[in-house]
Amino acid sequence: MARRAPRWLRRGLLRVRNVLSPVVSLWRRSIQARVVITTMAISTLVIGGVGWLMLQGVADGMVEARRAVALSEARAGFNQAQQSLDVSAVSEASSEIDALRTLVNDLASRSGSPPSYQVMLEGPLDPSGEGEAAFASAGIASPAIPDDLARAVAGGEHAAYTFTRMSIEGTDERSAAIIVGNLLRMPDGDEEFALYYAFPMTDQERTLSLVRNSLLYGGLALVLLSSGVAWLVTRQVVTPVRLARRIAERLADGRLEERMVVRGEDDIARLSVSFNKMAESLQRQIRQLEELSRLQHRFVSDVSHELRTPIATVRMAADVLYDNREHFDPSSERSAELLQTELDRFEALLSDLLEISRFDAGAARLEVEAVDLVDLAERVCAQYAPLAARHGVELEVVNRDGPAVVDADVRRIERIVRNLVANAINYSGSPRVQLLVAHGATSAAIAVRDFGVGLEPGQSQLVFNRFWRADPARERSRGGTGLGLAIALEDAVLHGGWLQAWGEPGEGAQFRLTLPRHAGDDPQRSPLPLVPDAGAGLDRTEGVR
């Protein structure tokens, strides 16, 4: 079993996500933001890389120049110091000390003012190459001499140098410097001294700092400038696109008179002209379709109403014939029965056509009241009990959650359930039909489950089409109009819910109606699974979509 992350880590990740969420949202939704951020990032990388290379080149050049000057001056100083020692005839220790002190002071005095270098003399050196500082010019500290340089000077025949940081006496400052060292031998050859020249690089450091700051501020200014240019350029392109988006949204909302403003003759202007032509064409076609739809709805409504009078007359005559069919010969009796049956189907079809026309015209309205789906399911089962008995079908209401009350139009919801139950009894060939009812926090559902022939792949979407039949060769001999499921779907959508179908050949079918608990709300999730076996382990308060 995986261990949960510590609470502090989860909180930290949550804070990071909260900080990054607006940035990610801006990146995903704004072309202008993506272009500006990308330009800023690329400019930063390019300018930073170029600046770093320039700074490295300047630093290398300055260090190399300072090294060459230091070695040249140090070699000249070493030669002069050795010559001064060679020509001096020192016999007494006190005179030797005075001569060395005079030598160091003389060498240091030639560095100018302010001094360009400092001098330090160590010795006499013992056989291991170590020795104590004898003399030093002002400002240099003995620990400034690195050990590796001291060993190289003691064991070498030529001058050695190294780069280091030199401590300045009286301050905590450590300055970069080049220290060059070489051996000095006394005229008698018995004693050796290490002479060091320390060349501070304070001026070079200041110059590099100035160059680095100049590159930093200049690069920052270039990044901001390039980002500003990218923002201005993209704004000229994005602003018309955003305007086109807003106008497209208004067109989608039905405001077909909206148009883009055309300015100039550039590509954006031509895009605006093309967009306006498209909008005019859409407006013209939509209005034509609306007019044709109104004519169609009026035609269907008028024909349906005009047919009521002759149908009423035919109904009276058919009822007379049907009531007296016992006095007819067998063929006439059968004809009277067929006439009655087809007349019932024709009236149902006419009623369904009128209902469909009201949906198409957007004239359908809800009469909302509190409806208990459990009571409704039991009432429908009681109504269809005789039909189920004739077909040998057992009806059952399955409810584990108690009353499932929704705000709905009881007439329309009952019509949906009656249609689903009648179809299951008449066409499924199932020995039993279940009505499952459940409810959740935001929705309630009622499903009609049969265990008969089921549905072929792809038919779960086709069953809601008008006049669709699973078997095209089958005649509608049982009174169906072919509009029941289409009307049921429109009723479900009118309530803000869903009507969905599932089926497998030989496994039966299930039709699930999901409704919001309160009118106008979003059902979000259904408390019943669409596929019966998929919801075995689900929380009934959550369900599946």
Secondary structure, DSSP 4 states (H G I P E B T S, - for coil): -PPPPPHHHHHHHHHHHHHHHHHHHHHHH-HHHHHHHHHHHHHHHHHHHHHHHHHHHHHHHHHHHHHHHHHHHHHHHHHHHHHHHHH----SHHHHHHHHHHHHHHHHHTTTTTTS-EEEEE----TTS---EEEE-TTB-GGGS-HHHHHHHHH-SS-EEEEEEEEBTTSS-EEEEEEEEEEEE-TTSS-EEEEEEEEE-HHHHHHHHHHHHHHHHHHHHHHHHHHHHHHHHHHHHHHHHHHHHHHHHHHHTT-TT--PPP-SSSHHHHHHHHHHHHHHHHHHHHHHHHHHHHHHHHHHHHHHHHHHHHHHHHHHHHHHHHHTGGGS-HHHHHHHHHHHHHHHHHHHHHHHHHHHHHHHTT------EEEEHHHHHHHHHHHTHHHHHHTT-EEEEEESS---EEEE-HHHHHHHHHHHHHHHHHHS--SEEEEEEEE-SSEEEEEEEE-SS---TTHHHHTTSTT--SSTT----SS--S-HHHHHHHHHHHTT-EEEEEEETTTEEEEEEEEESSTT----SBSS-SSGGGGTTS-TTT-B-
